């Protein structure tokens, strides 16, 4: 489970996301979750870090791009 600053990264159904999980975007690209940063203020969504599942580039997304969100612990 990825936790930081009293927040955890979860899927839409509330189950925890973990480093190494594979997610597919709405554009059918697959990414491996490598970490993230929770929101710094209430109007923010935070960020997640991913690597292209085929060994490609590292990227930074809004959590919603891969169906995730940060929630308070």
mmCIF file of the N, C-alpha and C atoms, coordinates in Angstrom:
data_MODEL
# 
_entry.id   MODEL 
# 
loop_
_atom_site.group_PDB 
_atom_site.id 
_atom_site.type_symbol 
_atom_site.label_atom_id 
_atom_site.label_alt_id 
_atom_site.label_comp_id 
_atom_site.label_asym_id 
_atom_site.label_entity_id 
_atom_site.label_seq_id 
_atom_site.pdbx_PDB_ins_code 
_atom_site.Cartn_x 
_atom_site.Cartn_y 
_atom_site.Cartn_z 
_atom_site.occupancy 
_atom_site.B_iso_or_equiv 
_atom_site.pdbx_formal_charge 
_atom_site.auth_seq_id 
_atom_site.auth_comp_id 
_atom_site.auth_asym_id 
_atom_site.auth_atom_id 
_atom_site.pdbx_PDB_model_num 
ATOM 1   N N  . UNK A 1 1  ? 0.845   -1.169 0.000   1.00 0.00 ? 1  UNK A N  1 
ATOM 2   C CA . UNK A 1 1  ? 0.000   0.000  0.000   1.00 0.00 ? 1  UNK A CA 1 
ATOM 3   C C  . UNK A 1 1  ? 0.897   1.241  0.000   1.00 0.00 ? 1  UNK A C  1 
ATOM 4   N N  . UNK A 1 2  ? 0.509   2.247  -0.758  1.00 0.00 ? 2  UNK A N  1 
ATOM 5   C CA . UNK A 1 2  ? 1.268   3.491  -0.812  1.00 0.00 ? 2  UNK A CA 1 
ATOM 6   C C  . UNK A 1 2  ? 0.610   4.492  0.133   1.00 0.00 ? 2  UNK A C  1 
ATOM 7   N N  . UNK A 1 3  ? 1.343   4.893  1.159   1.00 0.00 ? 3  UNK A N  1 
ATOM 8   C CA . UNK A 1 3  ? 0.838   5.876  2.115   1.00 0.00 ? 3  UNK A CA 1 
ATOM 9   C C  . UNK A 1 3  ? 1.869   6.979  2.297   1.00 0.00 ? 3  UNK A C  1 
ATOM 10  N N  . UNK A 1 4  ? 1.366   8.179  2.540   1.00 0.00 ? 4  UNK A N  1 
ATOM 11  C CA . UNK A 1 4  ? 2.241   9.316  2.791   1.00 0.00 ? 4  UNK A CA 1 
ATOM 12  C C  . UNK A 1 4  ? 1.375   10.440 3.360   1.00 0.00 ? 4  UNK A C  1 
ATOM 13  N N  . UNK A 1 5  ? 1.906   11.166 4.342   1.00 0.00 ? 5  UNK A N  1 
ATOM 14  C CA . UNK A 1 5  ? 1.207   12.323 4.919   1.00 0.00 ? 5  UNK A CA 1 
ATOM 15  C C  . UNK A 1 5  ? -0.231  12.002 5.316   1.00 0.00 ? 5  UNK A C  1 
ATOM 16  N N  . UNK A 1 6  ? -0.437  10.870 5.983   1.00 0.00 ? 6  UNK A N  1 
ATOM 17  C CA . UNK A 1 6  ? -1.763  10.432 6.451   1.00 0.00 ? 6  UNK A CA 1 
ATOM 18  C C  . UNK A 1 6  ? -2.777  10.245 5.328   1.00 0.00 ? 6  UNK A C  1 
ATOM 19  N N  . UNK A 1 7  ? -2.302  9.881  4.159   1.00 0.00 ? 7  UNK A N  1 
ATOM 20  C CA . UNK A 1 7  ? -3.180  9.573  3.036   1.00 0.00 ? 7  UNK A CA 1 
ATOM 21  C C  . UNK A 1 7  ? -2.710  8.284  2.379   1.00 0.00 ? 7  UNK A C  1 
ATOM 22  N N  . UNK A 1 8  ? -3.653  7.579  1.759   1.00 0.00 ? 8  UNK A N  1 
ATOM 23  C CA . UNK A 1 8  ? -3.305  6.350  1.054   1.00 0.00 ? 8  UNK A CA 1 
ATOM 24  C C  . UNK A 1 8  ? -3.850  6.412  -0.358  1.00 0.00 ? 8  UNK A C  1 
ATOM 25  N N  . UNK A 1 9  ? -3.191  5.729  -1.256  1.00 0.00 ? 9  UNK A N  1 
ATOM 26  C CA . UNK A 1 9  ? -3.582  5.683  -2.663  1.00 0.00 ? 9  UNK A CA 1 
ATOM 27  C C  . UNK A 1 9  ? -4.465  4.460  -2.866  1.00 0.00 ? 9  UNK A C  1 
ATOM 28  N N  . UNK A 1 10 ? -5.685  4.693  -3.368  1.00 0.00 ? 10 UNK A N  1 
ATOM 29  C CA . UNK A 1 10 ? -6.650  3.600  -3.529  1.00 0.00 ? 10 UNK A CA 1 
ATOM 30  C C  . UNK A 1 10 ? -7.281  3.615  -4.916  1.00 0.00 ? 10 UNK A C  1 
ATOM 31  N N  . UNK A 1 11 ? -7.837  2.456  -5.281  1.00 0.00 ? 11 UNK A N  1 
ATOM 32  C CA . UNK A 1 11 ? -8.615  2.330  -6.516  1.00 0.00 ? 11 UNK A CA 1 
ATOM 33  C C  . UNK A 1 11 ? -10.023 2.877  -6.270  1.00 0.00 ? 11 UNK A C  1 
ATOM 34  N N  . UNK A 1 12 ? -10.822 2.955  -7.320  1.00 0.00 ? 12 UNK A N  1 
ATOM 35  C CA . UNK A 1 12 ? -12.199 3.461  -7.213  1.00 0.00 ? 12 UNK A CA 1 
ATOM 36  C C  . UNK A 1 12 ? -13.038 2.640  -6.236  1.00 0.00 ? 12 UNK A C  1 
ATOM 37  N N  . UNK A 1 13 ? -12.750 1.325  -6.111  1.00 0.00 ? 13 UNK A N  1 
ATOM 38  C CA . UNK A 1 13 ? -13.522 0.471  -5.203  1.00 0.00 ? 13 UNK A CA 1 
ATOM 39  C C  . UNK A 1 13 ? -12.993 0.520  -3.768  1.00 0.00 ? 13 UNK A C  1 
ATOM 40  N N  . UNK A 1 14 ? -11.950 1.329  -3.521  1.00 0.00 ? 14 UNK A N  1 
ATOM 41  C CA . UNK A 1 14 ? -11.415 1.499  -2.167  1.00 0.00 ? 14 UNK A CA 1 
ATOM 42  C C  . UNK A 1 14 ? -10.270 0.571  -1.803  1.00 0.00 ? 14 UNK A C  1 
ATOM 43  N N  . UNK A 1 15 ? -9.922  -0.369 -2.681  1.00 0.00 ? 15 UNK A N  1 
ATOM 44  C CA . UNK A 1 15 ? -8.807  -1.262 -2.368  1.00 0.00 ? 15 UNK A CA 1 
ATOM 45  C C  . UNK A 1 15 ? -7.482  -0.522 -2.565  1.00 0.00 ? 15 UNK A C  1 
ATOM 46  N N  . UNK A 1 16 ? -6.502  -0.810 -1.723  1.00 0.00 ? 16 UNK A N  1 
ATOM 47  C CA . UNK A 1 16 ? -5.220  -0.099 -1.814  1.00 0.00 ? 16 UNK A CA 1 
ATOM 48  C C  . UNK A 1 16 ? -4.455  -0.407 -3.104  1.00 0.00 ? 16 UNK A C  1 
ATOM 49  N N  . UNK A 1 17 ? -3.775  0.603  -3.601  1.00 0.00 ? 17 UNK A N  1 
ATOM 50  C CA . UNK A 1 17 ? -2.873  0.429  -4.749  1.00 0.00 ? 17 UNK A CA 1 
ATOM 51  C C  . UNK A 1 17 ? -1.472  0.180  -4.201  1.00 0.00 ? 17 UNK A C  1 
ATOM 52  N N  . UNK A 1 18 ? -0.714  -0.668 -4.869  1.00 0.00 ? 18 UNK A N  1 
ATOM 53  C CA . UNK A 1 18 ? 0.645   -0.967 -4.430  1.00 0.00 ? 18 UNK A CA 1 
ATOM 54  C C  . UNK A 1 18 ? 1.631   -0.786 -5.574  1.00 0.00 ? 18 UNK A C  1 
ATOM 55  N N  . UNK A 1 19 ? 2.865   -0.531 -5.203  1.00 0.00 ? 19 UNK A N  1 
ATOM 56  C CA . UNK A 1 19 ? 3.924   -0.392 -6.200  1.00 0.00 ? 19 UNK A CA 1 
ATOM 57  C C  . UNK A 1 19 ? 4.022   -1.697 -6.983  1.00 0.00 ? 19 UNK A C  1 
ATOM 58  N N  . UNK A 1 20 ? 4.097   -1.578 -8.288  1.00 0.00 ? 20 UNK A N  1 
ATOM 59  C CA . UNK A 1 20 ? 4.174   -2.741 -9.160  1.00 0.00 ? 20 UNK A CA 1 
ATOM 60  C C  . UNK A 1 20 ? 2.853   -3.109 -9.811  1.00 0.00 ? 20 UNK A C  1 
ATOM 61  N N  . UNK A 1 21 ? 1.733   -2.542 -9.304  1.00 0.00 ? 21 UNK A N  1 
ATOM 62  C CA . UNK A 1 21 ? 0.438   -2.803 -9.927  1.00 0.00 ? 21 UNK A CA 1 
ATOM 63  C C  . UNK A 1 21 ? 0.453   -2.281 -11.369 1.00 0.00 ? 21 UNK A C  1 
ATOM 64  N N  . UNK A 1 22 ? -0.231  -2.983 -12.248 1.00 0.00 ? 22 UNK A N  1 
ATOM 65  C CA . UNK A 1 22 ? -0.340  -2.573 -13.648 1.00 0.00 ? 22 UNK A CA 1 
ATOM 66  C C  . UNK A 1 22 ? -1.730  -1.972 -13.872 1.00 0.00 ? 22 UNK A C  1 
ATOM 67  N N  . UNK A 1 23 ? -1.760  -0.823 -14.535 1.00 0.00 ? 23 UNK A N  1 
ATOM 68  C CA . UNK A 1 23 ? -3.010  -0.130 -14.836 1.00 0.00 ? 23 UNK A CA 1 
ATOM 69  C C  . UNK A 1 23 ? -3.066  0.167  -16.324 1.00 0.00 ? 23 UNK A C  1 
ATOM 70  N N  . UNK A 1 24 ? -4.280  0.176  -16.860 1.00 0.00 ? 24 UNK A N  1 
ATOM 71  C CA . UNK A 1 24 ? -4.490  0.479  -18.277 1.00 0.00 ? 24 UNK A CA 1 
ATOM 72  C C  . UNK A 1 24 ? -5.300  1.766  -18.377 1.00 0.00 ? 24 UNK A C  1 
ATOM 73  N N  . UNK A 1 25 ? -4.811  2.713  -19.167 1.00 0.00 ? 25 UNK A N  1 
ATOM 74  C CA . UNK A 1 25 ? -5.506  3.984  -19.337 1.00 0.00 ? 25 UNK A CA 1 
ATOM 75  C C  . UNK A 1 25 ? -6.657  3.820  -20.320 1.00 0.00 ? 25 UNK A C  1 
ATOM 76  N N  . UNK A 1 26 ? -7.462  4.880  -20.441 1.00 0.00 ? 26 UNK A N  1 
ATOM 77  C CA . UNK A 1 26 ? -8.568  4.842  -21.400 1.00 0.00 ? 26 UNK A CA 1 
ATOM 78  C C  . UNK A 1 26 ? -8.059  4.826  -22.840 1.00 0.00 ? 26 UNK A C  1 
ATOM 79  N N  . UNK A 1 27 ? -6.775  5.074  -23.039 1.00 0.00 ? 27 UNK A N  1 
ATOM 80  C CA . UNK A 1 27 ? -6.172  4.973  -24.386 1.00 0.00 ? 27 UNK A CA 1 
ATOM 81  C C  . UNK A 1 27 ? -5.496  3.619  -24.605 1.00 0.00 ? 27 UNK A C  1 
ATOM 82  N N  . UNK A 1 28 ? -5.789  2.688  -23.704 1.00 0.00 ? 28 UNK A N  1 
ATOM 83  C CA . UNK A 1 28 ? -5.312  1.304  -23.777 1.00 0.00 ? 28 UNK A CA 1 
ATOM 84  C C  . UNK A 1 28 ? -3.796  1.180  -23.704 1.00 0.00 ? 28 UNK A C  1 
ATOM 85  N N  . UNK A 1 29 ? -3.149  2.088  -22.982 1.00 0.00 ? 29 UNK A N  1 
ATOM 86  C CA . UNK A 1 29 ? -1.722  1.961  -22.700 1.00 0.00 ? 29 UNK A CA 1 
ATOM 87  C C  . UNK A 1 29 ? -1.585  1.423  -21.285 1.00 0.00 ? 29 UNK A C  1 
ATOM 88  N N  . UNK A 1 30 ? -0.644  0.518  -21.070 1.00 0.00 ? 30 UNK A N  1 
ATOM 89  C CA . UNK A 1 30 ? -0.475  -0.056 -19.733 1.00 0.00 ? 30 UNK A CA 1 
ATOM 90  C C  . UNK A 1 30 ? 0.753   0.553  -19.054 1.00 0.00 ? 30 UNK A C  1 
ATOM 91  N N  . UNK A 1 31 ? 0.590   0.790  -17.745 1.00 0.00 ? 31 UNK A N  1 
ATOM 92  C CA . UNK A 1 31 ? 1.625   1.415  -16.931 1.00 0.00 ? 31 UNK A CA 1 
ATOM 93  C C  . UNK A 1 31 ? 1.766   0.679  -15.604 1.00 0.00 ? 31 UNK A C  1 
ATOM 94  N N  . UNK A 1 32 ? 2.988   0.628  -15.116 1.00 0.00 ? 32 UNK A N  1 
ATOM 95  C CA . UNK A 1 32 ? 3.285   0.042  -13.811 1.00 0.00 ? 32 UNK A CA 1 
ATOM 96  C C  . UNK A 1 32 ? 3.411   1.181  -12.803 1.00 0.00 ? 32 UNK A C  1 
ATOM 97  N N  . UNK A 1 33 ? 2.710   1.083  -11.689 1.00 0.00 ? 33 UNK A N  1 
ATOM 98  C CA . UNK A 1 33 ? 2.744   2.099  -10.648 1.00 0.00 ? 33 UNK A CA 1 
ATOM 99  C C  . UNK A 1 33 ? 4.086   2.037  -9.907  1.00 0.00 ? 33 UNK A C  1 
ATOM 100 N N  . UNK A 1 34 ? 4.765   3.186  -9.791  1.00 0.00 ? 34 UNK A N  1 
ATOM 101 C CA . UNK A 1 34 ? 6.060   3.220  -9.106  1.00 0.00 ? 34 UNK A CA 1 
ATOM 102 C C  . UNK A 1 34 ? 6.058   4.099  -7.862  1.00 0.00 ? 34 UNK A C  1 
ATOM 103 N N  . UNK A 1 35 ? 5.003   4.889  -7.654  1.00 0.00 ? 35 UNK A N  1 
ATOM 104 C CA . UNK A 1 35 ? 4.929   5.735  -6.464  1.00 0.00 ? 35 UNK A CA 1 
ATOM 105 C C  . UNK A 1 35 ? 3.962   6.878  -6.668  1.00 0.00 ? 35 UNK A C  1 
ATOM 106 N N  . UNK A 1 36 ? 4.044   7.864  -5.771  1.00 0.00 ? 36 UNK A N  1 
ATOM 107 C CA . UNK A 1 36 ? 3.149   8.998  -5.899  1.00 0.00 ? 36 UNK A CA 1 
ATOM 108 C C  . UNK A 1 36 ? 3.377   10.041 -4.828  1.00 0.00 ? 36 UNK A C  1 
ATOM 109 N N  . UNK A 1 37 ? 2.656   11.136 -4.980  1.00 0.00 ? 37 UNK A N  1 
ATOM 110 C CA . UNK A 1 37 ? 2.718   12.245 -4.027  1.00 0.00 ? 37 UNK A CA 1 
ATOM 111 C C  . UNK A 1 37 ? 1.282   12.683 -3.746  1.00 0.00 ? 37 UNK A C  1 
ATOM 112 N N  . UNK A 1 38 ? 0.847   12.656 -2.468  1.00 0.00 ? 38 UNK A N  1 
ATOM 113 C CA . UNK A 1 38 ? -0.520  13.051 -2.152  1.00 0.00 ? 38 UNK A CA 1 
ATOM 114 C C  . UNK A 1 38 ? -0.737  14.546 -2.354  1.00 0.00 ? 38 UNK A C  1 
ATOM 115 N N  . UNK A 1 39 ? -1.989  14.979 -2.388  1.00 0.00 ? 39 UNK A N  1 
ATOM 116 C CA . UNK A 1 39 ? -2.283  16.394 -2.558  1.00 0.00 ? 39 UNK A CA 1 
ATOM 117 C C  . UNK A 1 39 ? -1.686  17.228 -1.431  1.00 0.00 ? 39 UNK A C  1 
ATOM 118 N N  . UNK A 1 40 ? -1.211  18.408 -1.768  1.00 0.00 ? 40 UNK A N  1 
ATOM 119 C CA . UNK A 1 40 ? -0.623  19.299 -0.778  1.00 0.00 ? 40 UNK A CA 1 
ATOM 120 C C  . UNK A 1 40 ? -1.653  20.259 -0.190  1.00 0.00 ? 40 UNK A C  1 
ATOM 121 N N  . UNK A 1 41 ? -2.815  20.404 -0.834  1.00 0.00 ? 41 UNK A N  1 
ATOM 122 C CA . UNK A 1 41 ? -3.888  21.252 -0.320  1.00 0.00 ? 41 UNK A CA 1 
ATOM 123 C C  . UNK A 1 41 ? -5.223  20.693 -0.819  1.00 0.00 ? 41 UNK A C  1 
ATOM 124 N N  . UNK A 1 42 ? -6.339  21.087 -0.226  1.00 0.00 ? 42 UNK A N  1 
ATOM 125 C CA . UNK A 1 42 ? -7.642  20.477 -0.551  1.00 0.00 ? 42 UNK A CA 1 
ATOM 126 C C  . UNK A 1 42 ? -8.057  20.556 -2.020  1.00 0.00 ? 42 UNK A C  1 
ATOM 127 N N  . UNK A 1 43 ? -7.620  21.536 -2.768  1.00 0.00 ? 43 UNK A N  1 
ATOM 128 C CA . UNK A 1 43 ? -8.005  21.665 -4.163  1.00 0.00 ? 43 UNK A CA 1 
ATOM 129 C C  . UNK A 1 43 ? -7.167  20.846 -5.122  1.00 0.00 ? 43 UNK A C  1 
ATOM 130 N N  . UNK A 1 44 ? -6.214  20.086 -4.621  1.00 0.00 ? 44 UNK A N  1 
ATOM 131 C CA . UNK A 1 44 ? -5.297  19.308 -5.454  1.00 0.00 ? 44 UNK A CA 1 
ATOM 132 C C  . UNK A 1 44 ? -5.693  17.837 -5.456  1.00 0.00 ? 44 UNK A C  1 
ATOM 133 N N  . UNK A 1 45 ? -5.231  17.099 -6.467  1.00 0.00 ? 45 UNK A N  1 
ATOM 134 C CA . UNK A 1 45 ? -5.489  15.650 -6.534  1.00 0.00 ? 45 UNK A CA 1 
ATOM 135 C C  . UNK A 1 45 ? -4.235  14.831 -6.271  1.00 0.00 ? 45 UNK A C  1 
ATOM 136 N N  . UNK A 1 46 ? -3.089  15.503 -6.137  1.00 0.00 ? 46 UNK A N  1 
ATOM 137 C CA . UNK A 1 46 ? -1.836  14.784 -5.997  1.00 0.00 ? 46 UNK A CA 1 
ATOM 138 C C  . UNK A 1 46 ? -1.376  14.255 -7.345  1.00 0.00 ? 46 UNK A C  1 
ATOM 139 N N  . UNK A 1 47 ? -0.376  13.403 -7.305  1.00 0.00 ? 47 UNK A N  1 
ATOM 140 C CA . UNK A 1 47 ? 0.183   12.822 -8.535  1.00 0.00 ? 47 UNK A CA 1 
ATOM 141 C C  . UNK A 1 47 ? 0.546   11.360 -8.280  1.00 0.00 ? 47 UNK A C  1 
ATOM 142 N N  . UNK A 1 48 ? 0.660   10.612 -9.360  1.00 0.00 ? 48 UNK A N  1 
ATOM 143 C CA . UNK A 1 48 ? 1.192   9.249  -9.297  1.00 0.00 ? 48 UNK A CA 1 
ATOM 144 C C  . UNK A 1 48 ? 2.306   9.131  -10.304 1.00 0.00 ? 48 UNK A C  1 
ATOM 145 N N  . UNK A 1 49 ? 3.258   8.279  -10.007 1.00 0.00 ? 49 UNK A N  1 
ATOM 146 C CA . UNK A 1 49 ? 4.385   8.046  -10.900 1.00 0.00 ? 49 UNK A CA 1 
ATOM 147 C C  . UNK A 1 49 ? 4.260   6.644  -11.464 1.00 0.00 ? 49 UNK A C  1 
ATOM 148 N N  . UNK A 1 50 ? 4.474   6.532  -12.751 1.00 0.00 ? 50 UNK A N  1 
ATOM 149 C CA . UNK A 1 50 ? 4.343   5.249  -13.440 1.00 0.00 ? 50 UNK A CA 1 
ATOM 150 C C  . UNK A 1 50 ? 5.485   5.065  -14.428 1.00 0.00 ? 50 UNK A C  1 
ATOM 151 N N  . UNK A 1 51 ? 5.650   3.831  -14.844 1.00 0.00 ? 51 UNK A N  1 
ATOM 152 C CA . UNK A 1 51 ? 6.613   3.488  -15.898 1.00 0.00 ? 51 UNK A CA 1 
ATOM 153 C C  . UNK A 1 51 ? 5.832   2.708  -16.947 1.00 0.00 ? 51 UNK A C  1 
ATOM 154 N N  . UNK A 1 52 ? 6.086   2.991  -18.198 1.00 0.00 ? 52 UNK A N  1 
ATOM 155 C CA . UNK A 1 52 ? 5.417   2.235  -19.249 1.00 0.00 ? 52 UNK A CA 1 
ATOM 156 C C  . UNK A 1 52 ? 5.698   0.751  -19.038 1.00 0.00 ? 52 UNK A C  1 
ATOM 157 N N  . UNK A 1 53 ? 4.657   -0.056 -19.099 1.00 0.00 ? 53 UNK A N  1 
ATOM 158 C CA . UNK A 1 53 ? 4.787   -1.480 -18.784 1.00 0.00 ? 53 UNK A CA 1 
ATOM 159 C C  . UNK A 1 53 ? 5.726   -2.220 -19.725 1.00 0.00 ? 53 UNK A C  1 
ATOM 160 N N  . UNK A 1 54 ? 5.966   -1.677 -20.903 1.00 0.00 ? 54 UNK A N  1 
ATOM 161 C CA . UNK A 1 54 ? 6.874   -2.343 -21.837 1.00 0.00 ? 54 UNK A CA 1 
ATOM 162 C C  . UNK A 1 54 ? 8.329   -1.936 -21.602 1.00 0.00 ? 54 UNK A C  1 
ATOM 163 N N  . UNK A 1 55 ? 8.610   -1.321 -20.453 1.00 0.00 ? 55 UNK A N  1 
ATOM 164 C CA . UNK A 1 55 ? 9.976   -0.917 -20.135 1.00 0.00 ? 55 UNK A CA 1 
ATOM 165 C C  . UNK A 1 55 ? 10.332  0.453  -20.662 1.00 0.00 ? 55 UNK A C  1 
ATOM 166 N N  . UNK A 1 56 ? 9.323   1.226  -21.040 1.00 0.00 ? 56 UNK A N  1 
ATOM 167 C CA . UNK A 1 56 ? 9.552   2.544  -21.621 1.00 0.00 ? 56 UNK A CA 1 
ATOM 168 C C  . UNK A 1 56 ? 9.803   3.622  -20.582 1.00 0.00 ? 56 UNK A C  1 
ATOM 169 N N  . UNK A 1 57 ? 9.319   4.806  -20.884 1.00 0.00 ? 57 UNK A N  1 
ATOM 170 C CA . UNK A 1 57 ? 9.613   5.994  -20.100 1.00 0.00 ? 57 UNK A CA 1 
ATOM 171 C C  . UNK A 1 57 ? 8.831   6.068  -18.795 1.00 0.00 ? 57 UNK A C  1 
ATOM 172 N N  . UNK A 1 58 ? 9.410   6.787  -17.824 1.00 0.00 ? 58 UNK A N  1 
ATOM 173 C CA . UNK A 1 58 ? 8.709   7.122  -16.595 1.00 0.00 ? 58 UNK A CA 1 
ATOM 174 C C  . UNK A 1 58 ? 7.802   8.307  -16.883 1.00 0.00 ? 58 UNK A C  1 
ATOM 175 N N  . UNK A 1 59 ? 6.642   8.349  -16.233 1.00 0.00 ? 59 UNK A N  1 
ATOM 176 C CA . UNK A 1 59 ? 5.675   9.422  -16.436 1.00 0.00 ? 59 UNK A CA 1 
ATOM 177 C C  . UNK A 1 59 ? 5.086   9.834  -15.097 1.00 0.00 ? 59 UNK A C  1 
ATOM 178 N N  . UNK A 1 60 ? 4.458   10.994 -15.066 1.00 0.00 ? 60 UNK A N  1 
ATOM 179 C CA . UNK A 1 60 ? 3.730   11.470 -13.898 1.00 0.00 ? 60 UNK A CA 1 
ATOM 180 C C  . UNK A 1 60 ? 2.323   11.817 -14.355 1.00 0.00 ? 60 UNK A C  1 
ATOM 181 N N  . UNK A 1 61 ? 1.305   11.283 -13.646 1.00 0.00 ? 61 UNK A N  1 
ATOM 182 C CA . UNK A 1 61 ? -0.086  11.489 -14.015 1.00 0.00 ? 61 UNK A CA 1 
ATOM 183 C C  . UNK A 1 61 ? -0.878  12.010 -12.829 1.00 0.00 ? 61 UNK A C  1 
ATOM 184 N N  . UNK A 1 62 ? -2.068  12.584 -13.136 1.00 0.00 ? 62 UNK A N  1 
ATOM 185 C CA . UNK A 1 62 ? -3.080  12.753 -12.114 1.00 0.00 ? 62 UNK A CA 1 
ATOM 186 C C  . UNK A 1 62 ? -3.559  11.348 -11.779 1.00 0.00 ? 62 UNK A C  1 
ATOM 187 N N  . UNK A 1 63 ? -3.869  11.045 -10.532 1.00 0.00 ? 63 UNK A N  1 
ATOM 188 C CA . UNK A 1 63 ? -4.292  9.683  -10.178 1.00 0.00 ? 63 UNK A CA 1 
ATOM 189 C C  . UNK A 1 63 ? -5.492  9.172  -10.978 1.00 0.00 ? 63 UNK A C  1 
ATOM 190 N N  . UNK A 1 64 ? -6.413  10.066 -11.321 1.00 0.00 ? 64 UNK A N  1 
ATOM 191 C CA . UNK A 1 64 ? -7.627  9.638  -12.022 1.00 0.00 ? 64 UNK A CA 1 
ATOM 192 C C  . UNK A 1 64 ? -7.344  9.062  -13.407 1.00 0.00 ? 64 UNK A C  1 
ATOM 193 N N  . UNK A 1 65 ? -6.195  9.367  -13.995 1.00 0.00 ? 65 UNK A N  1 
ATOM 194 C CA . UNK A 1 65 ? -5.851  8.844  -15.327 1.00 0.00 ? 65 UNK A CA 1 
ATOM 195 C C  . UNK A 1 65 ? -5.800  7.322  -15.308 1.00 0.00 ? 65 UNK A C  1 
ATOM 196 N N  . UNK A 1 66 ? -5.388  6.760  -14.170 1.00 0.00 ? 66 UNK A N  1 
ATOM 197 C CA . UNK A 1 66 ? -5.335  5.293  -14.069 1.00 0.00 ? 66 UNK A CA 1 
ATOM 198 C C  . UNK A 1 66 ? -6.333  4.769  -13.028 1.00 0.00 ? 66 UNK A C  1 
ATOM 199 N N  . UNK A 1 67 ? -7.367  5.567  -12.735 1.00 0.00 ? 67 UNK A N  1 
ATOM 200 C CA . UNK A 1 67 ? -8.446  5.089  -11.863 1.00 0.00 ? 67 UNK A CA 1 
ATOM 201 C C  . UNK A 1 67 ? -8.115  5.072  -10.382 1.00 0.00 ? 67 UNK A C  1 
ATOM 202 N N  . UNK A 1 68 ? -7.207  5.944  -9.941  1.00 0.00 ? 68 UNK A N  1 
ATOM 203 C CA . UNK A 1 68 ? -6.829  5.992  -8.531  1.00 0.00 ? 68 UNK A CA 1 
ATOM 204 C C  . UNK A 1 68 ? -7.215  7.330  -7.905  1.00 0.00 ? 68 UNK A C  1 
ATOM 205 N N  . UNK A 1 69 ? -7.163  7.376  -6.573  1.00 0.00 ? 69 UNK A N  1 
ATOM 206 C CA . UNK A 1 69 ? -7.359  8.615  -5.842  1.00 0.00 ? 69 UNK A CA 1 
ATOM 207 C C  . UNK A 1 69 ? -6.669  8.498  -4.484  1.00 0.00 ? 69 UNK A C  1 
ATOM 208 N N  . UNK A 1 70 ? -6.312  9.641  -3.915  1.00 0.00 ? 70 UNK A N  1 
ATOM 209 C CA . UNK A 1 70 ? -5.750  9.692  -2.576  1.00 0.00 ? 70 UNK A CA 1 
ATOM 210 C C  . UNK A 1 70 ? -6.908  9.898  -1.611  1.00 0.00 ? 70 UNK A C  1 
ATOM 211 N N  . UNK A 1 71 ? -6.892  9.163  -0.476  1.00 0.00 ? 71 UNK A N  1 
ATOM 212 C CA . UNK A 1 71 ? -7.901  9.393  0.546   1.00 0.00 ? 71 UNK A CA 1 
ATOM 213 C C  . UNK A 1 71 ? -7.247  9.367  1.923   1.00 0.00 ? 71 UNK A C  1 
ATOM 214 N N  . UNK A 1 72 ? -7.872  10.060 2.864   1.00 0.00 ? 72 UNK A N  1 
ATOM 215 C CA . UNK A 1 72 ? -7.330  10.155 4.231   1.00 0.00 ? 72 UNK A CA 1 
ATOM 216 C C  . UNK A 1 72 ? -7.353  8.786  4.910   1.00 0.00 ? 72 UNK A C  1 
ATOM 217 N N  . UNK A 1 73 ? -6.342  8.561  5.724   1.00 0.00 ? 73 UNK A N  1 
ATOM 218 C CA . UNK A 1 73 ? -6.253  7.297  6.482   1.00 0.00 ? 73 UNK A CA 1 
ATOM 219 C C  . UNK A 1 73 ? -7.093  7.436  7.729   1.00 0.00 ? 73 UNK A C  1 
# 
